[in-house]
Amino acid sequence: MNSLADPIREAARYILNITHHPEDPETEDTPGRFANLIEALLCRHTTEEPFLRTFPTKNNELIIVEPVDFYSLCPHHLALVFGQAYIGYIPNGKVLGLSKIPRLVRWASGTLIKQEDLTVDIANRLEDVLFESRATPRSNGVAVVLRAIHTCMLVRGVRVNSNARVQTSTMTGCFLDPAKQARAEFLSLIRRS
């Protein structure tokens, strides 16, 4: 994977020059620090997708990993988006290693992506690893809820209060069927956190 550092450092120097801070000792190391920050935020462009290892299981009950911190950049304003992910699934003979879900969330969010699309992307990647087919109704599935603060809402436009969060969800399999109550159980459990 390629480093983004050099062009981002140059962009930071340009911004400092046009805002009349080129000789300020406070900003001498800012281009390098800014490049490191952007590379961390956009890690999907500089690191490989994590390998999602599974293990056999006899468990067929709800598994939830939450809250998983994530951060990204809004594709419309390049503004920081940060929040927490709540991931649930009902196994079908295999479970994910516990560290794999936070790694996937961190990597998937490490690009310019709308929160709505990130939610679906995480669910689809989990489905691909955990289940044979997405097409048939089944007694297992994946539930993904993201709750995030969008700094573009805080500092421009409507300038809403800092408590405003955006919540998105994607449900698959049994989480779509109210009769199976998986959706209600998942939402009830994450409400408590």
N, C-alpha and C positions, 0 to 999 in steps of 0.2 A: 504494500500500500504506500501511496505517496504522502510526503509531508506537505502540509498546507502552510507551514511556518513562513517561508520567505515571502510569498506574495501578500500574506496577511500583515507581516511586519512592515512591508512597504506601504500598504494601505493605511496602517496606523500612523506612519510617519507623515503621510500626505495629510491626514486629518489634523494632526498636530500642527503642521505647517499652515494650513488654511485657517486654523483657529488661533494663530499667533502664539503658539507655545513651543516653537522649535528649540529655543535656548534655555528653557526652564529646567533647572536641575531636578525638579520633582518628576518630570516626564522623560528624563534621559533613558530610563530602562523600560518605559511604557510600551514601545512597539514589541519588544520581546515578550513581555508579560501578556500583552493582548493576544499575540499569536498563540501562546500557550493556552490561554483561556479558550480561544476559538477552536483550537485543536481538541481540547477536552470536550467542549460542547458538541463538536461535529465528529466524534470518535468513529462513527459508522464509515467515514471516508478514509480513515487511517488505520483501522483495525479489522481483522477478520470477524465474520459472524461467529458467535460462540457455538460450539458443538453441543447440542442438547442430548446428553446421555440419558437413557432410560434404564430402569431396573424392573424385573418382573415383580408382580404383586398379586395377592389375593384380595386386597382391599377394593371395595367397590363403593365407598362412601366419599363424600365431598372432602376435598383437600383445598385449603386456602393458604396462599402466601400473601401477606399484607402487613403493613403498608410498605411498598417498595418505592423509594424516592427516585424521581427521574427529573431530568432537565433537558431542555432543547432550545431551539431558536424558532420563532415564528417566521414562516416563509414570506409573510407580507411586509414585515417591518424589521426583520432581523433582531427582534426583541426577545428577551429571555422569557421562557415558559418553564415553570417548575411546579412539581406536584408529587402526587403519590398514586401508585397503581395498586389495585386490588385484584388478584388473580385467583380464580377458583376453577377446579375441574374435577370430574368424576372419572377415575381411571377405567381403562378397558384392558386389564391384564398387565399394565406397565405404568410406572410412575417416573416422573422426572427427578433427577438429582436436585436436592433442595437449593443448591447455589445456582442452578441453571436459570431459574425464572428471573431473579434479579439481574443476572448477566444479560439475558435476552432483552429485558425492559431497558436497561442502560444502553445497550448497543442499538436497539431499534429506535430509541428516541434521539440518538446522536446524529441527527441530520435536520435539514430544514423540512419540517413536516407539520401539517395541521393535526391538532389533537384528535379530531374525528378519524383521520386516516391512520394515525398511530394506534388507536384502539383496535381497529380492524386488523392492522398488520400484525400486532402481537397475537391476537386470537387466531389468525390464520396460520401463523408459524407454529403455535402450540398444537393446533389441530393436526397439522401435517406430521408432527413428530409422534403425537399420542395415539392417533386413530387412523385406521386403514382408509376410510372414505368419509368425505364430508356430505355426500349426496343422500345417504339413507337415514331415516329417522332412527334414533337409538336411545338407549338408556344412559348414555354418558354424554359429555359435552364440556365446553369451556365457557367461562364467564370472565369478562375483563371490564373493569371500571377504572377510569382515570379521573382524578380530581386535580385541577391545576389552576394556578394563578398566571395570568397573562399580563406581563408588564406593559404591553402595548395598550391595554385597557386602562392601566393605572396612570400613565403619564401623557397620553394623548387622547384625542377624541372625547369620549364621555367622562374621562377621569373619575372612574368609579372608586368607591372606597376599597381599602385593601382587603376586605373580607370577601369580595366577589370572586367566586371560583367558577370554573367551567367544568361540568361533569359530563363524561361521555361513557357509553357502555356498548359492548357487543356480547351477545349471548348466542350460543350454538347448542345443538342437540337437545338434551333434556332441559336445559335452561330456558328454552323457548316454549316448553309445554307447561302451562300453569297447573295441570292436573298432577304432574309429578312432583311439584313443590320444591324442586331444586332451586329455582329462581328465588322464591320467597326465602328459603333457608340462607342462601348466599347473601342476599341483600340485607337480611336481618342480622347476620353475623358481622358484616362489614360496617353496618350502621353503628355498632357498639364501639368501634375503634376510633 
